[in-house]
Amino acid sequence: MKLAAIDIGSNAARLQISTVLHNDDLVSFKRVEYVRFPLRLGHDVFNYGALTPESEARTLKLMQAYKLLMELHEVEDYMACATSAMRESDNGHEVAKRIEAQTGIKIHIIEGSKEAELINNVVVQALDDQQYLHIDVGGGSTELNVYENRKKINSKSFKIGSVRLLEGKETKGAWRKIEDWVEENVDATREITAVGTGGNISKLFNLASKISELETTRLEIERIRDYIASFSQEDRINKLRLNADRADVIVPAADIYISVMKWAGAQKIIVPDLGLKDGIIQLVYAQLGKKRLLV
């Protein structure tokens, strides 16, 4: 059985198709298809407050392409979720309805709390009983979650992200709000490790020297950040081989991860290859099971 997730973010839209594997009582998901396309919806919304007709047309075409891929893979069930850009857009819900009418794909515009919940459901599987600060930086928002003994103690969504910073549209006082929240919710008397999710931290981690398969240091992330920042936009693409839509946002994103880690006193960061798309697939699987029980 194959399931799919569509994640429509402020910078890019992703399709992930996974096969459900059963090993006795253990269920796992194996990725068989992954496509990412840089829609950059946040550029419209953070500057003009709404999605332009051009962005709507591109999103429609992409959903049509994703639908065809899902049909080719014979996907049994799926869910499409949109985050910061579409939920802040004045016409986000209208655009979603028009796309559904033309493609049959229903786009769920989810709140920051739901976005964090879906990511947390998969991230918690990579944790142990220590204190962790989960940092998820998207194009339009940053979600922070504090964990102790594999239980979420507190969480908060902030209107600051890589595209929003690039456009100079972060909300007033956003940096200070994050710093204050971290100070109030992190136990400074205990060691804390950061957990980073999002495309930018994954790319930074790939370029960094590692402590282990999933772990590196804040100092190493700072070193890679400064190294990338020393290149022009053109050289980041041609010499560092970064995608154009990654080359301009990776430094602003790194600044968020590094700042949050400093405020929390975190010297290390774990970067599991997990994100919203994985949480969506897990939710689709759970809902599909409930549907079958009702039949």
C-alpha positions as a Python dict, from the first residue, in 0.01 Angstrom:
ca = {
    (1, 'M'): (0, 0, 0),
    (2, 'K'): (123, 348, -91),
    (3, 'L'): (30, 675, 81),
    (4, 'A'): (120, 1032, -10),
    (5, 'A'): (168, 1373, 148),
    (6, 'I'): (167, 1715, -15),
    (7, 'D'): (327, 1994, 187),
    (8, 'I'): (268, 2343, 42),
    (9, 'G'): (504, 2576, 225),
    (10, 'S'): (604, 2940, 190),
    (11, 'N'): (912, 2853, -13),
    (12, 'A'): (842, 2521, -183),
    (13, 'A'): (577, 2254, -228),
    (14, 'R'): (670, 1890, -175),
    (15, 'L'): (516, 1558, -268),
    (16, 'Q'): (625, 1245, -86),
    (17, 'I'): (494, 899, -168),
    (18, 'S'): (574, 618, 75),
    (19, 'T'): (511, 246, 89),
    (20, 'V'): (368, 110, 414),
    (21, 'L'): (580, -176, 547),
    (22, 'H'): (465, -429, 808),
    (23, 'N'): (716, -627, 1013),
    (24, 'D'): (516, -824, 1271),
    (25, 'D'): (349, -549, 1480),
    (26, 'L'): (589, -276, 1362),
    (27, 'V'): (470, -37, 1090),
    (28, 'S'): (718, 177, 898),
    (29, 'F'): (716, 393, 586),
    (30, 'K'): (964, 369, 299),
    (31, 'R'): (993, 672, 70),
    (32, 'V'): (955, 574, -297),
    (33, 'E'): (901, 918, -455),
    (34, 'Y'): (992, 1271, -351),
    (35, 'V'): (944, 1586, -559),
    (36, 'R'): (1010, 1942, -447),
    (37, 'F'): (918, 2251, -648),
    (38, 'P'): (1000, 2614, -548),
    (39, 'L'): (663, 2791, -567),
    (40, 'R'): (782, 3073, -333),
    (41, 'L'): (425, 3165, -230),
    (42, 'G'): (564, 3359, 63),
    (43, 'H'): (701, 3624, -173),
    (44, 'D'): (344, 3719, -271),
    (45, 'V'): (184, 3692, 70),
    (46, 'F'): (451, 3862, 279),
    (47, 'N'): (476, 4153, 34),
    (48, 'Y'): (122, 4195, -99),
    (49, 'G'): (-97, 4005, 147),
    (50, 'A'): (-242, 3771, -114),
    (51, 'L'): (-152, 3516, -378),
    (52, 'T'): (-120, 3656, -731),
    (53, 'P'): (-298, 3498, -1029),
    (54, 'E'): (45, 3386, -1155),
    (55, 'S'): (119, 3199, -832),
    (56, 'E'): (-226, 3043, -832),
    (57, 'A'): (-174, 2921, -1190),
    (58, 'R'): (163, 2767, -1102),
    (59, 'T'): (20, 2600, -792),
    (60, 'L'): (-266, 2460, -998),
    (61, 'K'): (-24, 2313, -1255),
    (62, 'L'): (188, 2162, -979),
    (63, 'M'): (-113, 1999, -812),
    (64, 'Q'): (-213, 1855, -1149),
    (65, 'A'): (136, 1709, -1187),
    (66, 'Y'): (133, 1571, -832),
    (67, 'K'): (-208, 1414, -895),
    (68, 'L'): (-74, 1235, -1203),
    (69, 'L'): (226, 1104, -1008),
    (70, 'M'): (-1, 974, -734),
    (71, 'E'): (-218, 800, -994),
    (72, 'L'): (88, 641, -1157),
    (73, 'H'): (203, 513, -817),
    (74, 'E'): (-152, 390, -741),
    (75, 'V'): (-159, 580, -413),
    (76, 'E'): (-440, 456, -190),
    (77, 'D'): (-485, 773, 14),
    (78, 'Y'): (-319, 1112, 62),
    (79, 'M'): (-349, 1451, 227),
    (80, 'A'): (-242, 1798, 110),
    (81, 'C'): (-157, 2061, 373),
    (82, 'A'): (-65, 2428, 328),
    (83, 'T'): (112, 2627, 596),
    (84, 'S'): (217, 2985, 672),
    (85, 'A'): (185, 3157, 332),
    (86, 'M'): (-160, 3025, 242),
    (87, 'R'): (-302, 3064, 591),
    (88, 'E'): (-194, 3431, 601),
    (89, 'S'): (-303, 3506, 246),
    (90, 'D'): (-622, 3710, 210),
    (91, 'N'): (-732, 3480, -73),
    (92, 'G'): (-573, 3154, 45),
    (93, 'H'): (-901, 2971, 109),
    (94, 'E'): (-1052, 3091, -221),
    (95, 'V'): (-744, 2973, -413),
    (96, 'A'): (-758, 2636, -236),
    (97, 'K'): (-1125, 2593, -331),
    (98, 'R'): (-1059, 2677, -697),
    (99, 'I'): (-769, 2429, -712),
    (100, 'E'): (-987, 2159, -554),
    (101, 'A'): (-1262, 2224, -809),
    (102, 'Q'): (-1016, 2176, -1097),
    (103, 'T'): (-799, 1893, -961),
    (104, 'G'): (-1000, 1718, -690),
    (105, 'I'): (-714, 1781, -446),
    (106, 'K'): (-845, 1929, -122),
    (107, 'I'): (-585, 2156, 36),
    (108, 'H'): (-608, 2172, 415),
    (109, 'I'): (-479, 2511, 535),
    (110, 'I'): (-348, 2423, 881),
    (111, 'E'): (-259, 2640, 1179),
    (112, 'G'): (93, 2660, 1320),
    (113, 'S'): (-8, 2446, 1618),
    (114, 'K'): (-133, 2166, 1390),
    (115, 'E'): (181, 2193, 1177),
    (116, 'A'): (396, 2156, 1489),
    (117, 'E'): (187, 1861, 1611),
    (118, 'L'): (228, 1669, 1285),
    (119, 'I'): (605, 1725, 1283),
    (120, 'N'): (634, 1640, 1652),
    (121, 'N'): (457, 1308, 1605),
    (122, 'V'): (750, 1183, 1396),
    (123, 'V'): (1035, 1377, 1561),
    (124, 'V'): (959, 1236, 1907),
    (125, 'Q'): (1053, 892, 1777),
    (126, 'A'): (1416, 1009, 1747),
    (127, 'L'): (1440, 1133, 2109),
    (128, 'D'): (1534, 979, 2443),
    (129, 'D'): (1467, 1097, 2800),
    (130, 'Q'): (1690, 1405, 2791),
    (131, 'Q'): (1580, 1770, 2746),
    (132, 'Y'): (1542, 1874, 2380),
    (133, 'L'): (1448, 2191, 2198),
    (134, 'H'): (1294, 2114, 1860),
    (135, 'I'): (1342, 2395, 1605),
    (136, 'D'): (1153, 2381, 1276),
    (137, 'V'): (1222, 2676, 1046),
    (138, 'G'): (998, 2715, 743),
    (139, 'G'): (968, 2992, 490),
    (140, 'G'): (713, 3188, 689),
    (141, 'S'): (717, 3057, 1043),
    (142, 'T'): (933, 2892, 1308),
    (143, 'E'): (792, 2631, 1544),
    (144, 'L'): (963, 2567, 1878),
    (145, 'N'): (890, 2271, 2106),
    (146, 'V'): (1048, 2173, 2437),
    (147, 'Y'): (1068, 1802, 2526),
    (148, 'E'): (1151, 1627, 2852),
    (149, 'N'): (1138, 1249, 2888),
    (150, 'R'): (998, 1226, 2532),
    (151, 'K'): (698, 1438, 2630),
    (152, 'K'): (626, 1781, 2487),
    (153, 'I'): (629, 2037, 2767),
    (154, 'N'): (549, 2348, 2566),
    (155, 'S'): (536, 2476, 2210),
    (156, 'K'): (498, 2803, 2022),
    (157, 'S'): (475, 2919, 1660),
    (158, 'F'): (644, 3247, 1561),
    (159, 'K'): (593, 3456, 1248),
    (160, 'I'): (953, 3449, 1141),
    (161, 'G'): (1101, 3228, 871),
    (162, 'S'): (1360, 3217, 595),
    (163, 'V'): (1150, 3376, 317),
    (164, 'R'): (995, 3627, 557),
    (165, 'L'): (1344, 3735, 669),
    (166, 'L'): (1467, 3751, 311),
    (167, 'E'): (1179, 3983, 223),
    (168, 'G'): (1234, 4189, 540),
    (169, 'K'): (878, 4110, 653),
    (170, 'E'): (933, 3949, 993),
    (171, 'T'): (683, 4072, 1251),
    (172, 'K'): (793, 4348, 1486),
    (173, 'G'): (973, 4219, 1793),
    (174, 'A'): (977, 3859, 1663),
    (175, 'W'): (1340, 3796, 1762),
    (176, 'R'): (1280, 3924, 2115),
    (177, 'K'): (962, 3716, 2150),
    (178, 'I'): (1155, 3401, 2061),
    (179, 'E'): (1437, 3483, 2303),
    (180, 'D'): (1191, 3552, 2586),
    (181, 'W'): (998, 3230, 2516),
    (182, 'V'): (1316, 3021, 2515),
    (183, 'E'): (1429, 3178, 2843),
    (184, 'E'): (1091, 3104, 3004),
    (185, 'N'): (1056, 2745, 2880),
    (186, 'V'): (1405, 2595, 2876),
    (187, 'D'): (1555, 2465, 3201),
    (188, 'A'): (1893, 2638, 3197),
    (189, 'T'): (2022, 2417, 3480),
    (190, 'R'): (2006, 2109, 3258),
    (191, 'E'): (2189, 2018, 2941),
    (192, 'I'): (1976, 2062, 2631),
    (193, 'T'): (2019, 1937, 2276),
    (194, 'A'): (1856, 2101, 1977),
    (195, 'V'): (1665, 1903, 1715),
    (196, 'G'): (1649, 2070, 1376),
    (197, 'T'): (1399, 2001, 1100),
    (198, 'G'): (1345, 2177, 769),
    (199, 'G'): (1517, 2180, 432),
    (200, 'N'): (1773, 2443, 524),
    (201, 'I'): (1907, 2274, 835),
    (202, 'S'): (1926, 1946, 641),
    (203, 'K'): (2143, 2115, 377),
    (204, 'L'): (2361, 2283, 643),
    (205, 'F'): (2398, 1948, 817),
    (206, 'N'): (2498, 1775, 492),
    (207, 'L'): (2781, 2027, 450),
    (208, 'A'): (2894, 2012, 814),
    (209, 'S'): (3142, 1787, 992),
    (210, 'K'): (2951, 1548, 1215),
    (211, 'I'): (2978, 1408, 1566),
    (212, 'S'): (2766, 1111, 1461),
    (213, 'E'): (2529, 1012, 1183),
    (214, 'L'): (2259, 1251, 1306),
    (215, 'E'): (2447, 1504, 1521),
    (216, 'T'): (2676, 1805, 1485),
    (217, 'T'): (2765, 2113, 1691),
    (218, 'R'): (2634, 2467, 1693),
    (219, 'L'): (2985, 2591, 1620),
    (220, 'E'): (2996, 2375, 1308),
    (221, 'I'): (2660, 2510, 1188),
    (222, 'E'): (2797, 2862, 1247),
    (223, 'R'): (3109, 2779, 1046),
    (224, 'I'): (2907, 2647, 752),
    (225, 'R'): (2674, 2947, 771),
    (226, 'D'): (2966, 3191, 750),
    (227, 'Y'): (3125, 2988, 470),
    (228, 'I'): (2808, 3004, 258),
    (229, 'A'): (2759, 3374, 339),
    (230, 'S'): (3105, 3449, 202),
    (231, 'F'): (2986, 3354, -149),
    (232, 'S'): (2773, 3566, -378),
    (233, 'Q'): (2428, 3441, -474),
    (234, 'E'): (2563, 3336, -814),
    (235, 'D'): (2857, 3148, -666),
    (236, 'R'): (2635, 2969, -415),
    (237, 'I'): (2450, 2826, -714),
    (238, 'N'): (2746, 2759, -942),
    (239, 'K'): (3024, 2671, -698),
    (240, 'L'): (2836, 2533, -397),
    (241, 'R'): (2571, 2379, -624),
    (242, 'L'): (2278, 2504, -417),
    (243, 'N'): (1937, 2535, -580),
    (244, 'A'): (1849, 2898, -655),
    (245, 'D'): (1559, 2895, -408),
    (246, 'R'): (1787, 2749, -140),
    (247, 'A'): (2084, 2976, -206),
    (248, 'D'): (1906, 3294, -98),
    (249, 'V'): (1725, 3165, 212),
    (250, 'I'): (1980, 2931, 370),
    (251, 'V'): (2171, 3205, 554),
    (252, 'P'): (1860, 3371, 706),
    (253, 'A'): (1738, 3026, 811),
    (254, 'A'): (2076, 2945, 966),
    (255, 'D'): (2056, 3268, 1167),
    (256, 'I'): (1732, 3148, 1326),
    (257, 'Y'): (1866, 2804, 1420),
    (258, 'I'): (2190, 2949, 1558),
    (259, 'S'): (2018, 3226, 1755),
    (260, 'V'): (1768, 2989, 1916),
    (261, 'M'): (2045, 2746, 2008),
    (262, 'K'): (2250, 3024, 2167),
    (263, 'W'): (1955, 3149, 2373),
    (264, 'A'): (1884, 2793, 2489),
    (265, 'G'): (2248, 2714, 2564),
    (266, 'A'): (2241, 2421, 2321),
    (267, 'Q'): (2587, 2317, 2201),
    (268, 'K'): (2471, 2025, 1984),
    (269, 'I'): (2197, 1967, 1729),
    (270, 'I'): (2040, 1646, 1598),
    (271, 'V'): (1909, 1660, 1240),
    (272, 'P'): (1679, 1365, 1164),
    (273, 'D'): (1558, 1333, 805),
    (274, 'L'): (1199, 1405, 905),
    (275, 'G'): (948, 1682, 849),
    (276, 'L'): (587, 1781, 796),
    (277, 'K'): (545, 1546, 501),
    (278, 'D'): (633, 1248, 723),
    (279, 'G'): (384, 1359, 986),
    (280, 'I'): (113, 1392, 720),
    (281, 'I'): (174, 1038, 593),
    (282, 'Q'): (156, 904, 949),
    (283, 'L'): (-177, 1086, 996),
    (284, 'V'): (-313, 953, 664),
    (285, 'Y'): (-224, 599, 773),
    (286, 'A'): (-397, 644, 1108),
    (287, 'Q'): (-711, 789, 948),
    (288, 'L'): (-721, 515, 685),
    (289, 'G'): (-717, 256, 963),
    (290, 'K'): (-1015, 425, 1131),
    (291, 'K'): (-1206, 430, 802),
    (292, 'R'): (-1153, 56, 758),
    (293, 'L'): (-1276, -12, 1110),
    (294, 'L'): (-1598, 171, 1029),
    (295, 'V'): (-1664, -28, 711),
}
